[in-house]
Amino acid sequence: MDTIFSIRPFIAVLISLFVVPFIILSGKKPNLREGWTFAAAISKFLIIASMVPVILHGAEIEYTIAKVLPGLAVKFRVDAFGILFALVSSSLWIVTSAYSVGYMRGLKEHSQTRYFCFFALSLSATVGVAFSANLLTLYLFYEMLSFATYPLVTHHQDMEARSSGRKYLLYIVGSSIGFVLPAMLVTYYMTGDLEFANQGFMTGHGTPAINLILLLLFLFGFAKAGIMPFHSWLPAAMVAPTPVSALLHAVAVVKVGAFCVFRVITGVFGTECLSKTITTGLPIHLNTLICVIASFTIITASLIALSQDGLKRRLAFSTIGQLSYIVLGAALLSPKGLTGGMLHIAMHAFGKITLFFCAGAIFVTTGIKNISEMVGIGKKMPITMTAFFIGSLSVIGLPPCGGFISKWYLVLGTLEADQWVMLAVLLSSSFLNAAYFLPIVYKAFFCTPEASMFENKIGEAPPWCLIPLKITALVSIILFFYPQPFLRLARVAVQGITGGF
């Protein structure tokens, strides 16, 4: 595979950091402040998009910032999987920035300049993770994201926000320092290397028992992936403003966690290492254990979501389950399973961000937070609730939405890997997804509210809130008919991991 040395990955990461001082200086001029935000968002997306043709032609792009130790550097490498994730996050940053303007102004939120500063920092860290060439670089940007999102989670600065912020840091930073950092040190001691490789670099190093311990440390250490029992930070973080929730669930935080787990499974351990049994007395393959953990999270989170009346909390538990689809796709180690896991990063992102945008639009317009209060709201806000229906279909995995494509590949992946139990998990969880989403839509459109529920005349949300959710809902449909932009990148990535598709 050809390697091209270019500064473009570094610029893509740096550009949103570069605008932070300008956002601060223009704090008293909201239009200028938000203009800097949009300029950075669009520039970042265009730089990332400019690298796609190179990657599709089978090359990789590298840029080294600094060498630390022999075989260890702070370094970027743009490959197909990394640029797929970067495209998703950078494109959604543009629409989330627009939505943030409408939401923050609509509610007259305080500290908007601080909000946009840390918003920009978060996206720099996200793209840094996407382009990381090794575990060291990935870890540095992973931690940067943790601290950049903390002020966003605690934005309201009340007791509930501070309590949720402490829980957020305890889970996210505590797990990464307590689990990921030791696992990295042991891995480097054993192999002398932390550089991601298509087939992994742990093959031939360590016993299956040691590899099992390292695998579990990485799996639970990247707590942003929401794998149970390291998941409860995510519902707690719903105290944040809705654009932050969208950032957490679709654009950055949780997807970074799932991306890191996927990268460790494929780029550190690899198919050969994970296909070995745990011990001679326990004939279970390492990848099967990951499948079991992911399946438990999928089903349990879906069941908990059913009982949530708070709309954002139901969406939060839905996200916990959906993230483990990505982990399951990686753990299947089959070409189509890997493809499905990668595609689900994109398909779930557009579907779930639509749902959060709708939740925010409803709150800005009506002040409603609970599902039980949404009876008949579809008649007052038909565009918003139609978009909610589209987002729901995508997350459930039904046509004509992009989520169907990623789940289709995951189903094919279970058949390819001869994992019939995992197939049952996928199908049953999709029924659970439908059970916690479709009744919301039904009650919104086909049930009559009590006379007192909508005494005040209400309509759709302001344009800055409404237009972004229209765009993401439309993209969710387009991706069903034209998934090629992400599918081609996924195929190139899987070709490198497995040697075929």
JOQUI-V993259 format. One record per residue. N is the residue number from 1. RES is the residue in one small letter. BURIAL is b if it has 9 or more other ideal C-beta (glycine too) atoms within 8 Angstrom, else e. Layout:
[[N	RES	BURIAL] [N	RES	BURIAL]]
This chain:
[[1	m	e] [2	d	e] [3	t	e] [4	i	b] [5	f	e] [6	s	b] [7	i	e] [8	r	b] [9	p	b] [10	f	b] [11	i	b] [12	a	b] [13	v	b] [14	l	b] [15	i	b] [16	s	b] [17	l	b] [18	f	b] [19	v	b] [20	v	b] [21	p	e] [22	f	b] [23	i	b] [24	i	b] [25	l	e] [26	s	b] [27	g	e] [28	k	e] [29	k	e] [30	p	e] [31	n	e] [32	l	e] [33	r	b] [34	e	b] [35	g	b] [36	w	b] [37	t	b] [38	f	b] [39	a	b] [40	a	b] [41	a	b] [42	i	b] [43	s	b] [44	k	b] [45	f	b] [46	l	e] [47	i	b] [48	i	b] [49	a	e] [50	s	e] [51	m	b] [52	v	b] [53	p	e] [54	v	b] [55	i	b] [56	l	b] [57	h	e] [58	g	e] [59	a	b] [60	e	b] [61	i	b] [62	e	b] [63	y	b] [64	t	b] [65	i	e] [66	a	e] [67	k	e] [68	v	e] [69	l	e] [70	p	e] [71	g	e] [72	l	b] [73	a	b] [74	v	b] [75	k	b] [76	f	b] [77	r	b] [78	v	b] [79	d	b] [80	a	b] [81	f	b] [82	g	b] [83	i	b] [84	l	b] [85	f	b] [86	a	b] [87	l	b] [88	v	b] [89	s	b] [90	s	b] [91	s	b] [92	l	b] [93	w	b] [94	i	b] [95	v	b] [96	t	b] [97	s	b] [98	a	b] [99	y	b] [100	s	b] [101	v	b] [102	g	b] [103	y	b] [104	m	b] [105	r	b] [106	g	b] [107	l	e] [108	k	e] [109	e	b] [110	h	e] [111	s	e] [112	q	b] [113	t	b] [114	r	e] [115	y	b] [116	f	b] [117	c	b] [118	f	b] [119	f	b] [120	a	b] [121	l	b] [122	s	b] [123	l	b] [124	s	b] [125	a	b] [126	t	b] [127	v	b] [128	g	b] [129	v	b] [130	a	b] [131	f	b] [132	s	b] [133	a	b] [134	n	b] [135	l	b] [136	l	b] [137	t	b] [138	l	b] [139	y	b] [140	l	b] [141	f	b] [142	y	b] [143	e	b] [144	m	b] [145	l	b] [146	s	b] [147	f	e] [148	a	b] [149	t	b] [150	y	b] [151	p	b] [152	l	b] [153	v	b] [154	t	b] [155	h	b] [156	h	b] [157	q	e] [158	d	e] [159	m	e] [160	e	e] [161	a	b] [162	r	b] [163	s	b] [164	s	b] [165	g	b] [166	r	e] [167	k	b] [168	y	b] [169	l	b] [170	l	b] [171	y	b] [172	i	b] [173	v	b] [174	g	b] [175	s	b] [176	s	b] [177	i	e] [178	g	e] [179	f	b] [180	v	b] [181	l	b] [182	p	b] [183	a	b] [184	m	b] [185	l	e] [186	v	b] [187	t	b] [188	y	b] [189	y	e] [190	m	b] [191	t	b] [192	g	e] [193	d	e] [194	l	b] [195	e	e] [196	f	b] [197	a	e] [198	n	e] [199	q	e] [200	g	b] [201	f	b] [202	m	b] [203	t	b] [204	g	e] [205	h	e] [206	g	e] [207	t	e] [208	p	b] [209	a	e] [210	i	b] [211	n	b] [212	l	b] [213	i	e] [214	l	b] [215	l	b] [216	l	e] [217	l	b] [218	f	b] [219	l	b] [220	f	b] [221	g	b] [222	f	b] [223	a	b] [224	k	b] [225	a	b] [226	g	b] [227	i	b] [228	m	b] [229	p	e] [230	f	b] [231	h	b] [232	s	b] [233	w	b] [234	l	b] [235	p	b] [236	a	b] [237	a	b] [238	m	b] [239	v	b] [240	a	b] [241	p	b] [242	t	b] [243	p	b] [244	v	b] [245	s	b] [246	a	b] [247	l	b] [248	l	b] [249	h	b] [250	a	b] [251	v	b] [252	a	b] [253	v	b] [254	v	b] [255	k	b] [256	v	b] [257	g	b] [258	a	b] [259	f	b] [260	c	b] [261	v	b] [262	f	b] [263	r	b] [264	v	b] [265	i	b] [266	t	b] [267	g	b] [268	v	b] [269	f	b] [270	g	b] [271	t	b] [272	e	b] [273	c	b] [274	l	b] [275	s	b] [276	k	b] [277	t	b] [278	i	b] [279	t	e] [280	t	e] [281	g	e] [282	l	e] [283	p	e] [284	i	e] [285	h	b] [286	l	b] [287	n	b] [288	t	b] [289	l	b] [290	i	b] [291	c	b] [292	v	e] [293	i	b] [294	a	b] [295	s	b] [296	f	b] [297	t	b] [298	i	b] [299	i	b] [300	t	b] [301	a	b] [302	s	b] [303	l	b] [304	i	b] [305	a	b] [306	l	b] [307	s	e] [308	q	b] [309	d	e] [310	g	b] [311	l	b] [312	k	b] [313	r	b] [314	r	b] [315	l	b] [316	a	b] [317	f	b] [318	s	b] [319	t	b] [320	i	b] [321	g	b] [322	q	b] [323	l	b] [324	s	b] [325	y	b] [326	i	b] [327	v	b] [328	l	b] [329	g	b] [330	a	b] [331	a	b] [332	l	b] [333	l	b] [334	s	b] [335	p	b] [336	k	b] [337	g	b] [338	l	b] [339	t	b] [340	g	b] [341	g	b] [342	m	b] [343	l	b] [344	h	b] [345	i	b] [346	a	b] [347	m	b] [348	h	b] [349	a	b] [350	f	b] [351	g	b] [352	k	b] [353	i	b] [354	t	b] [355	l	b] [356	f	b] [357	f	b] [358	c	b] [359	a	b] [360	g	b] [361	a	b] [362	i	b] [363	f	b] [364	v	b] [365	t	b] [366	t	b] [367	g	e] [368	i	b] [369	k	e] [370	n	b] [371	i	b] [372	s	e] [373	e	e] [374	m	b] [375	v	b] [376	g	b] [377	i	b] [378	g	b] [379	k	e] [380	k	b] [381	m	b] [382	p	e] [383	i	b] [384	t	b] [385	m	b] [386	t	b] [387	a	b] [388	f	b] [389	f	b] [390	i	b] [391	g	b] [392	s	b] [393	l	b] [394	s	b] [395	v	b] [396	i	b] [397	g	b] [398	l	b] [399	p	e] [400	p	e] [401	c	b] [402	g	b] [403	g	b] [404	f	b] [405	i	b] [406	s	b] [407	k	b] [408	w	b] [409	y	b] [410	l	b] [411	v	b] [412	l	b] [413	g	b] [414	t	b] [415	l	e] [416	e	b] [417	a	b] [418	d	e] [419	q	b] [420	w	e] [421	v	e] [422	m	b] [423	l	b] [424	a	e] [425	v	b] [426	l	b] [427	l	b] [428	s	b] [429	s	b] [430	s	b] [431	f	e] [432	l	b] [433	n	b] [434	a	b] [435	a	b] [436	y	b] [437	f	b] [438	l	b] [439	p	e] [440	i	b] [441	v	b] [442	y	b] [443	k	b] [444	a	b] [445	f	b] [446	f	e] [447	c	b] [448	t	e] [449	p	b] [450	e	e] [451	a	e] [452	s	e] [453	m	b] [454	f	b] [455	e	e] [456	n	e] [457	k	e] [458	i	e] [459	g	e] [460	e	e] [461	a	b] [462	p	b] [463	p	e] [464	w	b] [465	c	b] [466	l	b] [467	i	b] [468	p	b] [469	l	b] [470	k	b] [471	i	b] [472	t	b] [473	a	b] [474	l	e] [475	v	b] [476	s	b] [477	i	b] [478	i	b] [479	l	b] [480	f	b] [481	f	e] [482	y	e] [483	p	b] [484	q	e] [485	p	e] [486	f	b] [487	l	b] [488	r	b] [489	l	b] [490	a	b] [491	r	b] [492	v	b] [493	a	b] [494	v	b] [495	q	b] [496	g	b] [497	i	b] [498	t	b] [499	g	e] [500	g	e] [501	f	e]]
